[in-house]
């Protein structure tokens, strides 16, 4: 079935074109590179995986409760709208919310794939081009697995959110080579990592947990790449140039914060847009969710050297300034450990099943001889 037949809302045009600007840069130096970045490139090669094989697609998913979301986490919980809903309505709502969330993940991954290609084209250093090539493959794989999950397990998609599309457009239209790094590697990837992590750590459903854990293992490398490249480059910029980047970060953070409402879902259940927005703002769960979503962005922005007074004031306004002292390295190490643990658990289960099959076969053979 065509993806266009599965959209809950009309996506409009079947595609989106963003006019490109800037230069394609070649380097004739092939033998020099930053040791840390080349090590990350090697890790990117070593950690490639096949989404069709590493993920257990035979796991069942209830499309009406794909993430095991508790009632209290639903935006409409405790309202008159929730009280009027039947059990079927609430299942439909869970399906729509999961579809909306994973659809934004999917669209974001396609955006990340395009941005990685743009970085390959525009970045002046060969070591960064090498690494970006591995990231483009990673992002293609992520789009593949999110698309498969939505098609096969939920059977519904949502169009790209306006705010996410706006930030992607701003990132891609800018002619400066560092802006795809800043917009994608720091803002969009950082936000995605936090969103993935919240669902990974709270869902009791094995298939989405697998998908998110394995994607996060890759995404942690991407954020590390952005940190390395931008930290080195931003040390060379003037105060005025740094302020321009900080303004971009401020605008992008407000856009991404406002993206996280899922108002489109509530409108599909007959709730007026203004009321849906007010409910989203009042939701204690979403308030916590929005704050935690910046747990990867704020320390990264501080780490790369964008920490001017205006940016700090914006983070105070958002209530996330204190996240600047979080340890990104510890979070990324945790992402790696969780993915490896899931692999080990699955391999242990499969090995136990193989042993049991052999033992059964031996027992049956012995019984036949008797």
Secondary structure as GFF3:
##gff-version 3
##sequence-region A 1 370
A	DSSP	three_ten_helix	3	5	.	.	.	ID=ss1
A	DSSP	alpha_helix	35	46	.	.	.	ID=ss2
A	DSSP	alpha_helix	51	54	.	.	.	ID=ss3
A	DSSP	three_ten_helix	71	73	.	.	.	ID=ss4
A	DSSP	alpha_helix	80	84	.	.	.	ID=ss5
A	DSSP	alpha_helix	87	122	.	.	.	ID=ss6
A	DSSP	alpha_helix	126	148	.	.	.	ID=ss7
A	DSSP	pi_helix	149	154	.	.	.	ID=ss8
A	DSSP	alpha_helix	162	173	.	.	.	ID=ss9
A	DSSP	alpha_helix	179	180	.	.	.	ID=ss10
A	DSSP	pi_helix	181	188	.	.	.	ID=ss11
A	DSSP	alpha_helix	189	202	.	.	.	ID=ss12
A	DSSP	alpha_helix	206	234	.	.	.	ID=ss13
A	DSSP	alpha_helix	239	259	.	.	.	ID=ss14
A	DSSP	alpha_helix	263	267	.	.	.	ID=ss15
A	DSSP	alpha_helix	273	282	.	.	.	ID=ss16
A	DSSP	alpha_helix	284	292	.	.	.	ID=ss17
A	DSSP	alpha_helix	297	303	.	.	.	ID=ss18
A	DSSP	alpha_helix	309	318	.	.	.	ID=ss19
A	DSSP	three_ten_helix	321	325	.	.	.	ID=ss20
A	DSSP	alpha_helix	328	369	.	.	.	ID=ss21
###
